[in-house]
Amino acid sequence: MRGIYKVVQLLLLFILVCIFAMPFVWMLTTSLKSLGETIIFPPIWIPDQLNWSNFAKAWNSGPFFHYFINSVIVSIGILLLQLSTIIPAAYAFARYSFKGDKLFFGLTMITLMIPAQLIFLPVYLQMSSWGLLDTHWALILPFASSAFGIFLLRQSFKQVPEELLEAARLDNASEWKIMFKIMVPIAKPVLVTFCLFSFITHWNDYFWPLVMTTSDASRTLPIGITKLLQVEGGVAWHILMAGNMILVIPILIVFFFAQRQIIRAFVYTGVK
C-alpha cells in the first residue's frame, strides 16, 4: 500500500507540473518556430528548425533596451522604497502597543481589497498636478508601500521572543539597531519572498505604465511587447513569444537565486 501511495503521489505531482509548465514550454517552442509553423493545424510542439533569429527580430523591433532599463529602474525603485517603509511599519505593529494600533493595522489591511483600477484616476490627477506624468516617479511613488509586505513581516516579527529584544536593549542597542541587526536577519526568508513577489508584480505590470506614460521615454517592457503584434504585417506569434521570453527571463533568473529563501519562508515555524 505504501508503494501504491507513493506512485499515486508522484503521478499527481507529475500532472501538476505538466499543468503549470505547459504554457511556458509552449511559449518557448513557439518563440523558436517560423511564422508558418505557428498557424498550422494540428499544432506542433517542436519546430523543424530552431529560429533563434526571432529573438533578434523582437529585440530590434523597437527600443527594447530602453524599455528594459525602464523596467529595471521602476521595479528596483519600487522595491527599495517599499523596503524603507514596510520594515519600520511591520516592526511597530508587531512589537509596540499604542492607541489605535489595531485600527491602523485594520485600515492598512483594507487597502489590500482596493484594486489599482479603482483608484488610478485620483492618483493620475495627483501625479499630473505634481508634473510627474510620463516619468519614472509616476510609476514608482504610487507603490511606495505595501500592505501585503507589512502583513508578512509583522507576522514574522511577532515570532521573535521578547527576551531576545530585551537582552539587546540591556546592551544599549537602539531600536533601529534591533530592527536591522536582529529582526531583519531573522525574517530574511520572508523578506526575500516579498521582494520576489513585488519584483514580479511590477516587472509584469501593464496597466499602470499604460495609464501613466505617453511616450517611449518612460515606458516599460510589457508596453513594448504589445508593439510586436504587427512586426511582420500581421499577428507574428513567433516574434511575440520571443518578446515574452525576453520579458520572462529576468524573472526566472531572480527566482533561481531566491528559491531557497522562498522555501525557507514557507517552512519557517520558529526562531533557532
C-alpha positions as YAML, in Angstrom:
chain: A
units: angstrom
residues:
- id: 1
  name: MET
  ca: [0.00, 0.00, 0.00]
- id: 2
  name: ARG
  ca: [2.85, 2.35, 0.78]
- id: 3
  name: GLY
  ca: [4.33, 1.74, -2.69]
- id: 4
  name: ILE
  ca: [0.96, 2.37, -4.38]
- id: 5
  name: TYR
  ca: [0.53, 5.57, -2.38]
- id: 6
  name: LYS
  ca: [3.96, 6.80, -3.47]
- id: 7
  name: VAL
  ca: [3.26, 6.02, -7.13]
- id: 8
  name: VAL
  ca: [-0.07, 7.87, -7.00]
- id: 9
  name: GLN
  ca: [1.62, 10.80, -5.28]
- id: 10
  name: LEU
  ca: [4.35, 11.00, -7.92]
- id: 11
  name: LEU
  ca: [1.75, 10.73, -10.70]
- id: 12
  name: LEU
  ca: [-0.27, 13.59, -9.25]
- id: 13
  name: LEU
  ca: [2.87, 15.70, -8.87]
- id: 14
  name: PHE
  ca: [3.81, 14.97, -12.49]
- id: 15
  name: ILE
  ca: [0.35, 16.03, -13.69]
- id: 16
  name: LEU
  ca: [0.56, 19.20, -11.61]
- id: 17
  name: VAL
  ca: [4.00, 20.06, -13.02]
- id: 18
  name: CYS
  ca: [2.71, 19.50, -16.56]
- id: 19
  name: ILE
  ca: [-0.25, 21.81, -15.98]
- id: 20
  name: PHE
  ca: [1.97, 24.64, -14.74]
- id: 21
  name: ALA
  ca: [4.87, 24.04, -17.14]
- id: 22
  name: MET
  ca: [2.88, 23.50, -20.35]
- id: 23
  name: PRO
  ca: [2.14, 27.22, -21.08]
- id: 24
  name: PHE
  ca: [5.79, 28.12, -20.55]
- id: 25
  name: VAL
  ca: [7.03, 25.26, -22.75]
- id: 26
  name: TRP
  ca: [4.55, 26.25, -25.46]
- id: 27
  name: MET
  ca: [5.77, 29.87, -25.30]
- id: 28
  name: LEU
  ca: [9.38, 28.73, -25.57]
- id: 29
  name: THR
  ca: [8.82, 26.40, -28.53]
- id: 30
  name: THR
  ca: [6.63, 28.96, -30.32]
- id: 31
  name: SER
  ca: [9.37, 31.57, -29.96]
- id: 32
  name: LEU
  ca: [11.66, 29.26, -31.97]
- id: 33
  name: LYS
  ca: [9.18, 28.47, -34.78]
- id: 34
  name: SER
  ca: [8.70, 30.06, -38.16]
- id: 35
  name: LEU
  ca: [5.53, 32.04, -38.84]
- id: 36
  name: GLY
  ca: [4.02, 29.17, -40.83]
- id: 37
  name: GLU
  ca: [4.57, 26.68, -38.01]
- id: 38
  name: THR
  ca: [2.68, 28.88, -35.54]
- id: 39
  name: ILE
  ca: [-0.58, 28.80, -37.53]
- id: 40
  name: ILE
  ca: [-0.75, 25.24, -38.85]
- id: 41
  name: PHE
  ca: [-3.29, 22.75, -37.52]
- id: 42
  name: PRO
  ca: [-2.87, 20.44, -35.78]
- id: 43
  name: PRO
  ca: [-0.23, 22.43, -33.91]
- id: 44
  name: ILE
  ca: [3.29, 21.10, -33.50]
- id: 45
  name: TRP
  ca: [5.36, 21.28, -30.33]
- id: 46
  name: ILE
  ca: [8.87, 21.02, -31.75]
- id: 47
  name: PRO
  ca: [9.79, 23.18, -34.77]
- id: 48
  name: ASP
  ca: [11.68, 21.65, -37.71]
- id: 49
  name: GLN
  ca: [14.37, 24.28, -37.33]
- id: 50
  name: LEU
  ca: [15.22, 26.45, -34.32]
- id: 51
  name: ASN
  ca: [14.83, 30.07, -35.40]
- id: 52
  name: TRP
  ca: [16.98, 31.95, -32.88]
- id: 53
  name: SER
  ca: [16.73, 34.99, -35.14]
- id: 54
  name: ASN
  ca: [13.20, 35.56, -33.74]
- id: 55
  name: PHE
  ca: [14.77, 36.95, -30.57]
- id: 56
  name: ALA
  ca: [16.91, 39.37, -32.59]
- id: 57
  name: LYS
  ca: [13.84, 40.50, -34.55]
- id: 58
  name: ALA
  ca: [11.89, 41.07, -31.35]
- id: 59
  name: TRP
  ca: [14.76, 42.94, -29.70]
- id: 60
  name: ASN
  ca: [15.39, 45.15, -32.75]
- id: 61
  name: SER
  ca: [11.72, 45.87, -33.46]
- id: 62
  name: GLY
  ca: [11.82, 48.87, -31.13]
- id: 63
  name: PRO
  ca: [13.85, 50.48, -28.34]
- id: 64
  name: PHE
  ca: [13.75, 47.26, -26.32]
- id: 65
  name: PHE
  ca: [16.95, 48.02, -24.44]
- id: 66
  name: HIS
  ca: [15.42, 51.32, -23.33]
- id: 67
  name: TYR
  ca: [12.23, 49.52, -22.25]
- id: 68
  name: PHE
  ca: [14.38, 47.01, -20.35]
- id: 69
  name: ILE
  ca: [16.27, 49.74, -18.48]
- id: 70
  name: ASN
  ca: [12.99, 51.47, -17.62]
- id: 71
  name: SER
  ca: [11.61, 48.21, -16.22]
- id: 72
  name: VAL
  ca: [14.73, 47.71, -14.11]
- id: 73
  name: ILE
  ca: [14.61, 51.28, -12.76]
- id: 74
  name: VAL
  ca: [10.90, 51.11, -11.93]
- id: 75
  name: SER
  ca: [10.90, 47.61, -10.40]
- id: 76
  name: ILE
  ca: [14.01, 48.16, -8.26]
- id: 77
  name: GLY
  ca: [12.94, 51.70, -7.34]
- id: 78
  name: ILE
  ca: [9.57, 50.45, -6.09]
- id: 79
  name: LEU
  ca: [11.23, 47.61, -4.19]
- id: 80
  name: LEU
  ca: [13.73, 49.88, -2.41]
- id: 81
  name: LEU
  ca: [11.03, 52.36, -1.49]
- id: 82
  name: GLN
  ca: [8.75, 49.61, -0.19]
- id: 83
  name: LEU
  ca: [11.51, 48.11, 1.96]
- id: 84
  name: SER
  ca: [12.19, 51.52, 3.52]
- id: 85
  name: THR
  ca: [8.54, 51.77, 4.61]
- id: 86
  name: ILE
  ca: [7.29, 48.26, 5.34]
- id: 87
  name: ILE
  ca: [10.14, 47.25, 7.68]
- id: 88
  name: PRO
  ca: [9.60, 50.06, 10.22]
- id: 89
  name: ALA
  ca: [5.81, 49.76, 9.89]
- id: 90
  name: ALA
  ca: [5.84, 45.99, 10.44]
- id: 91
  name: TYR
  ca: [8.20, 46.38, 13.41]
- id: 92
  name: ALA
  ca: [5.93, 48.97, 15.01]
- id: 93
  name: PHE
  ca: [2.78, 46.88, 14.51]
- id: 94
  name: ALA
  ca: [4.49, 43.72, 15.78]
- id: 95
  name: ARG
  ca: [6.41, 44.94, 18.83]
- id: 96
  name: TYR
  ca: [4.64, 48.08, 20.07]
- id: 97
  name: SER
  ca: [1.25, 48.68, 21.65]
- id: 98
  name: PHE
  ca: [-0.15, 52.14, 21.12]
- id: 99
  name: LYS
  ca: [-3.52, 53.80, 20.99]
- id: 100
  name: GLY
  ca: [-5.36, 52.81, 17.82]
- id: 101
  name: ASP
  ca: [-2.79, 50.22, 16.72]
- id: 102
  name: LYS
  ca: [-5.46, 47.65, 15.80]
- id: 103
  name: LEU
  ca: [-7.45, 50.31, 13.95]
- id: 104
  name: PHE
  ca: [-4.45, 51.45, 11.92]
- id: 105
  name: PHE
  ca: [-3.47, 47.88, 11.12]
- id: 106
  name: GLY
  ca: [-7.04, 47.11, 10.05]
- id: 107
  name: LEU
  ca: [-7.06, 50.16, 7.77]
- id: 108
  name: THR
  ca: [-3.78, 49.01, 6.28]
- id: 109
  name: MET
  ca: [-5.23, 45.57, 5.55]
- id: 110
  name: ILE
  ca: [-8.35, 47.08, 3.97]
- id: 111
  name: THR
  ca: [-6.16, 48.57, 1.23]
- id: 112
  name: LEU
  ca: [-5.48, 45.02, 0.04]
- id: 113
  name: MET
  ca: [-9.09, 44.84, -1.14]
- id: 114
  name: ILE
  ca: [-8.88, 48.01, -3.24]
- id: 115
  name: PRO
  ca: [-7.76, 47.28, -6.83]
- id: 116
  name: ALA
  ca: [-5.44, 49.73, -8.56]
- id: 117
  name: GLN
  ca: [-8.01, 50.22, -11.34]
- id: 118
  name: LEU
  ca: [-10.36, 51.76, -8.78]
- id: 119
  name: ILE
  ca: [-8.02, 54.47, -7.54]
- id: 120
  name: PHE
  ca: [-5.98, 55.21, -10.65]
- id: 121
  name: LEU
  ca: [-7.95, 58.37, -11.51]
- id: 122
  name: PRO
  ca: [-7.22, 60.33, -8.28]
- id: 123
  name: VAL
  ca: [-3.61, 59.08, -8.39]
- id: 124
  name: TYR
  ca: [-3.37, 60.15, -12.03]
- id: 125
  name: LEU
  ca: [-4.68, 63.62, -11.17]
- id: 126
  name: GLN
  ca: [-2.23, 63.86, -8.26]
- id: 127
  name: MET
  ca: [0.73, 62.88, -10.46]
- id: 128
  name: SER
  ca: [-0.47, 65.38, -13.07]
- id: 129
  name: SER
  ca: [-0.66, 68.20, -10.52]
- id: 130
  name: TRP
  ca: [2.93, 67.39, -9.46]
- id: 131
  name: GLY
  ca: [4.09, 67.37, -13.08]
- id: 132
  name: LEU
  ca: [5.27, 63.75, -12.87]
- id: 133
  name: LEU
  ca: [3.28, 62.17, -15.69]
- id: 134
  name: ASP
  ca: [5.39, 60.27, -18.22]
- id: 135
  name: THR
  ca: [8.25, 59.96, -15.72]
- id: 136
  name: HIS
  ca: [9.64, 57.10, -13.68]
- id: 137
  name: TRP
  ca: [8.35, 58.73, -10.50]
- id: 138
  name: ALA
  ca: [4.74, 58.35, -11.66]
- id: 139
  name: LEU
  ca: [5.33, 54.60, -11.83]
- id: 140
  name: ILE
  ca: [7.23, 54.37, -8.52]
- id: 141
  name: LEU
  ca: [5.61, 56.72, -5.98]
- id: 142
  name: PRO
  ca: [2.07, 55.22, -6.00]
- id: 143
  name: PHE
  ca: [3.59, 51.92, -4.78]
- id: 144
  name: ALA
  ca: [5.82, 53.39, -2.07]
- id: 145
  name: SER
  ca: [4.44, 50.95, 0.48]
- id: 146
  name: SER
  ca: [2.78, 47.54, 0.52]
- id: 147
  name: ALA
  ca: [0.08, 46.33, 2.90]
- id: 148
  name: PHE
  ca: [0.89, 42.77, 1.88]
- id: 149
  name: GLY
  ca: [4.54, 43.27, 2.82]
- id: 150
  name: ILE
  ca: [3.63, 44.85, 6.16]
- id: 151
  name: PHE
  ca: [1.37, 41.89, 6.96]
- id: 152
  name: LEU
  ca: [4.01, 39.28, 6.08]
- id: 153
  name: LEU
  ca: [6.78, 40.97, 8.04]
- id: 154
  name: ARG
  ca: [4.55, 41.69, 11.02]
- id: 155
  name: GLN
  ca: [3.67, 38.00, 11.33]
- id: 156
  name: SER
  ca: [7.36, 37.08, 11.12]
- id: 157
  name: PHE
  ca: [8.46, 39.75, 13.61]
- id: 158
  name: LYS
  ca: [5.83, 38.60, 16.13]
- id: 159
  name: GLN
  ca: [7.51, 35.18, 16.31]
- id: 160
  name: VAL
  ca: [10.72, 36.66, 17.71]
- id: 161
  name: PRO
  ca: [10.90, 36.11, 21.51]
- id: 162
  name: GLU
  ca: [10.65, 39.30, 23.55]
- id: 163
  name: GLU
  ca: [13.55, 38.06, 25.72]
- id: 164
  name: LEU
  ca: [15.89, 38.40, 22.74]
- id: 165
  name: LEU
  ca: [14.92, 42.04, 22.26]
- id: 166
  name: GLU
  ca: [15.19, 42.79, 25.99]
- id: 167
  name: ALA
  ca: [18.70, 41.34, 26.01]
- id: 168
  name: ALA
  ca: [19.63, 43.64, 23.12]
- id: 169
  name: ARG
  ca: [18.19, 46.66, 24.93]
- id: 170
  name: LEU
  ca: [20.22, 45.79, 28.05]
- id: 171
  name: ASP
  ca: [23.29, 46.00, 25.82]
- id: 172
  name: ASN
  ca: [22.22, 49.57, 24.92]
- id: 173
  name: ALA
  ca: [21.14, 48.64, 21.41]
- id: 174
  name: SER
  ca: [18.89, 51.24, 19.80]
- id: 175
  name: GLU
  ca: [15.53, 50.33, 18.27]
- id: 176
  name: TRP
  ca: [16.94, 50.88, 14.79]
- id: 177
  name: LYS
  ca: [19.83, 48.53, 15.54]
- id: 178
  name: ILE
  ca: [17.45, 45.92, 16.95]
- id: 179
  name: MET
  ca: [15.29, 46.22, 13.86]
- id: 180
  name: PHE
  ca: [18.05, 45.86, 11.28]
- id: 181
  name: LYS
  ca: [20.57, 43.71, 13.15]
- id: 182
  name: ILE
  ca: [18.18, 41.23, 14.79]
- id: 183
  name: MET
  ca: [14.70, 41.34, 13.30]
- id: 184
  name: VAL
  ca: [15.56, 41.69, 9.61]
- id: 185
  name: PRO
  ca: [18.15, 38.83, 9.53]
- id: 186
  name: ILE
  ca: [15.69, 36.54, 11.30]
- id: 187
  name: ALA
  ca: [12.94, 37.45, 8.82]
- id: 188
  name: LYS
  ca: [15.27, 37.19, 5.79]
- id: 189
  name: PRO
  ca: [13.38, 34.29, 4.09]
- id: 190
  name: VAL
  ca: [10.07, 36.16, 4.37]
- id: 191
  name: LEU
  ca: [11.71, 39.38, 3.20]
- id: 192
  name: VAL
  ca: [13.25, 37.70, 0.15]
- id: 193
  name: THR
  ca: [9.89, 36.13, -0.70]
- id: 194
  name: PHE
  ca: [8.18, 39.51, -0.56]
- id: 195
  name: CYS
  ca: [10.91, 41.06, -2.70]
- id: 196
  name: LEU
  ca: [10.38, 38.38, -5.34]
- id: 197
  name: PHE
  ca: [6.61, 38.83, -5.36]
- id: 198
  name: SER
  ca: [6.95, 42.62, -5.55]
- id: 199
  name: PHE
  ca: [9.53, 42.45, -8.34]
- id: 200
  name: ILE
  ca: [7.42, 40.06, -10.43]
- id: 201
  name: THR
  ca: [4.26, 42.12, -9.90]
- id: 202
  name: HIS
  ca: [5.77, 45.40, -11.04]
- id: 203
  name: TRP
  ca: [8.01, 43.91, -13.70]
- id: 204
  name: ASN
  ca: [4.92, 42.44, -15.39]
- id: 205
  name: ASP
  ca: [2.65, 45.41, -14.70]
- id: 206
  name: TYR
  ca: [0.91, 46.60, -17.86]
- id: 207
  name: PHE
  ca: [-1.99, 48.73, -16.64]
- id: 208
  name: TRP
  ca: [-0.11, 51.34, -14.63]
- id: 209
  name: PRO
  ca: [2.60, 52.16, -17.21]
- id: 210
  name: LEU
  ca: [-0.10, 52.32, -19.88]
- id: 211
  name: VAL
  ca: [-2.02, 54.93, -17.88]
- id: 212
  name: MET
  ca: [0.89, 57.00, -16.56]
- id: 213
  name: THR
  ca: [3.14, 57.16, -19.63]
- id: 214
  name: THR
  ca: [2.61, 58.69, -23.05]
- id: 215
  name: SER
  ca: [5.99, 58.18, -24.75]
- id: 216
  name: ASP
  ca: [8.77, 55.63, -25.02]
- id: 217
  name: ALA
  ca: [10.89, 57.70, -22.63]
- id: 218
  name: SER
  ca: [9.30, 56.06, -19.57]
- id: 219
  name: ARG
  ca: [7.51, 53.01, -20.93]
- id: 220
  name: THR
  ca: [8.44, 49.55, -19.71]
- id: 221
  name: LEU
  ca: [8.82, 46.12, -21.34]
- id: 222
  name: PRO
  ca: [5.16, 44.99, -21.05]
- id: 223
  name: ILE
  ca: [4.13, 48.05, -23.08]
- id: 224
  name: GLY
  ca: [6.86, 47.39, -25.63]
- id: 225
  name: ILE
  ca: [5.73, 43.78, -26.07]
- id: 226
  name: THR
  ca: [2.39, 44.95, -27.47]
- id: 227
  name: LYS
  ca: [4.21, 46.58, -30.39]
- id: 228
  name: LEU
  ca: [5.34, 43.15, -31.54]
- id: 229
  name: LEU
  ca: [1.81, 42.22, -32.64]
- id: 230
  name: GLN
  ca: [2.30, 43.86, -36.04]
- id: 231
  name: VAL
  ca: [6.00, 43.31, -36.68]
- id: 232
  name: GLU
  ca: [5.51, 41.42, -39.94]
- id: 233
  name: GLY
  ca: [2.25, 43.00, -41.08]
- id: 234
  name: GLY
  ca: [0.06, 40.64, -39.04]
- id: 235
  name: VAL
  ca: [0.00, 38.83, -35.74]
- id: 236
  name: ALA
  ca: [3.55, 37.47, -35.68]
- id: 237
  name: TRP
  ca: [3.12, 34.93, -32.90]
- id: 238
  name: HIS
  ca: [6.69, 33.67, -33.08]
- id: 239
  name: ILE
  ca: [8.08, 37.21, -32.64]
- id: 240
  name: LEU
  ca: [5.54, 37.97, -29.92]
- id: 241
  name: MET
  ca: [6.50, 34.84, -27.96]
- id: 242
  name: ALA
  ca: [10.18, 35.67, -28.36]
- id: 243
  name: GLY
  ca: [9.46, 39.07, -26.84]
- id: 244
  name: ASN
  ca: [7.60, 37.41, -23.98]
- id: 245
  name: MET
  ca: [10.58, 35.14, -23.36]
- id: 246
  name: ILE
  ca: [12.78, 38.24, -23.10]
- id: 247
  name: LEU
  ca: [10.30, 39.58, -20.55]
- id: 248
  name: VAL
  ca: [10.26, 36.35, -18.54]
- id: 249
  name: ILE
  ca: [14.00, 35.54, -18.46]
- id: 250
  name: PRO
  ca: [14.91, 38.15, -15.76]
- id: 251
  name: ILE
  ca: [12.12, 36.78, -13.54]
- id: 252
  name: LEU
  ca: [13.45, 33.23, -13.94]
- id: 253
  name: ILE
  ca: [16.96, 34.39, -13.03]
- id: 254
  name: VAL
  ca: [15.72, 36.18, -9.91]
- id: 255
  name: PHE
  ca: [13.63, 33.16, -8.90]
- id: 256
  name: PHE
  ca: [16.59, 30.81, -9.40]
- id: 257
  name: PHE
  ca: [18.70, 32.73, -6.89]
- id: 258
  name: ALA
  ca: [15.82, 33.29, -4.43]
- id: 259
  name: GLN
  ca: [14.15, 29.86, -4.45]
- id: 260
  name: ARG
  ca: [15.98, 28.55, -1.37]
- id: 261
  name: GLN
  ca: [14.89, 31.54, 0.70]
- id: 262
  name: ILE
  ca: [11.31, 31.16, -0.55]
- id: 263
  name: ILE
  ca: [11.21, 27.53, 0.57]
- id: 264
  name: ARG
  ca: [12.60, 28.54, 3.97]
- id: 265
  name: ALA
  ca: [9.90, 31.22, 4.28]
- id: 266
  name: PHE
  ca: [7.13, 28.68, 3.81]
- id: 267
  name: VAL
  ca: [8.57, 26.10, 6.21]
- id: 268
  name: TYR
  ca: [9.75, 28.62, 8.80]
- id: 269
  name: THR
  ca: [7.97, 27.98, 12.08]
- id: 270
  name: GLY
  ca: [10.19, 29.42, 14.79]
- id: 271
  name: VAL
  ca: [13.45, 31.01, 15.80]
- id: 272
  name: LYS
  ca: [16.58, 28.98, 16.37]
...
